[in-house]
Amino acid sequence: MKIGGLATIIATCFAVIAANAETTRTVLSFDDLNGWENDNHAAALAAFRSTCGDLKKQHWPSICAVATSQPDPKVFFELLFRPVLIESGDPGLFTGYFEPELSGSMRRTLRYRYPIYSLPPEVKNGQLWHPREAIENQHILAGRGLEIAWVDNPVDVFFLQIQGSGRIRLPDGSIVRVGYGGSNGHNYHSIGKELVRQGVYQPHQVSAQVIRNWVLRNPAEGTALLQTNPSYVFFRKLNGLASDKGPLGAMNRSITAHRTLAVDPAFVPLGAPVWVEKGGSSSFRRLMIAQDTGSAIKGAQRGDIFFGSGFEAGRAAGRINDPGRMIVLLPIELAFSGIQDAER
């Protein structure tokens, strides 16, 4: 997903919560978590361990020390945490994301002619730069040596930017992995909602695959549609990341399929366990870990579920647009003292 400076996110998130008068916090018991007894707590603990060492603030280091001592997973969470329902007025909504695999080349050819760019040096984090339409139509980045690779499909470049990371399979079968490197500072505008607004589809008909197919069938209109989203994401080449590991999330650690959740860090501390009760046709109850963020993930009850890498993961992720609720597991002292105290 699209990541910013972790220190900046953590430093500002609690101030945002304090300023939001509509935010409420309710401490629950584990008996209030539907399906808690039946989850695979060991899988959740393994995902938690992968990032807990980066949590340096009060209360977290001692909890992480216990996490690495091979405790009983279910007992570990029940003894050291309390569930907290954080609400900011909006209903719960879950979507899915994945690590796409694109077909590409390290040099431009007739087939591979759509570039994936690294961050231009003049683009500063958080500052507005040229919107997507200007970048593409005015060829602002062309000829500057910023190309990481070239791929065969402009729609795949667009969806790679939405996902924030991906794998590029080269003609010799080798893989280049890329991760989020920055953005032009513009807010994301949903092209799915734009298709609905234009009357092309009804809301229930829209999915990532439907959008992709429509753009490919309608090249000129498709380009115009993609450019209604002014946000543009740049990438960096990820060297040394093993093929069996997930992409890097907002904590700069590999994330875990079906256990990593992208959240709004203004409400949910990165690295915290989060109990997810997702509705819809593929409903589930599962303990996940808040290890990622996304520009479209806003609100206390907004979560984006990581489904893994490749085509099948993409199909599964693209079908998710479901209601539900998420409950944050906080260290006991923080659960009862208030989120505003978490960084003291």
C-alpha angles and dihedrals in degrees: 000000000000109000135193132189107311093212091052092048093050094043094053104034098080093048088055091052093049090052094051106088092188095061115108130186124203122184111219135184125244088250087067092062108094109228096005094135093056102050127108096249092176091063090050092049091051090054091045092053092055092069107016091091088068093059102096103162128102117304096008103082093057090048091050090051089057091045091060094050094078098252125177098277099221093044090047093059095041095050100044104032141051124206114245123191108212116192131180102180101274122103120249116276130180127191131170136236136185145182107265125212116220131190111238153141137227090235134042117263135162089271099037105050107130112093131219107211135211120222114287110235093238093058109096124199112267096006122117116251132170114320121242094263092057094043092054103034096042094041090228094167099041119118096012098108093246095124114119093181143331124243135193102239132052092203090058090053089054094050091044087059091051092051093043097217139044153152124260114204111209125211091260091056097254121131131232114195122206132189138189112297103172142295142240091254098247121131119252117258115201112240089194090060088045091057089051091048090052090051095243094122141007116245094254091054097057121102135143091262093049090051092047093051093047093051092049091050092048107039099174096040089040093056090049090049094052090049092058083078104076093190116105124187127207126203143212128212112251110218122191097017107139117237092236093056125088122246121277116273132200091290090056091245130113112271127222128238113246092002103064118083126191110219143171103266090205085077108017122050112234111250095029122127113248126197109220124202103183122185129196130084092312097043121171143167114223144151109239135174125241099233104139144042137204137198090238094046104095129153140042093273099041119109136170115203120215110226101182135250135319140022100314092048088052093052091050093046093048092059094057118101101129142148125238141111138269127209121197119223108219130181107270095251092051094045091059101031097054134259091262089071095054096098099040 
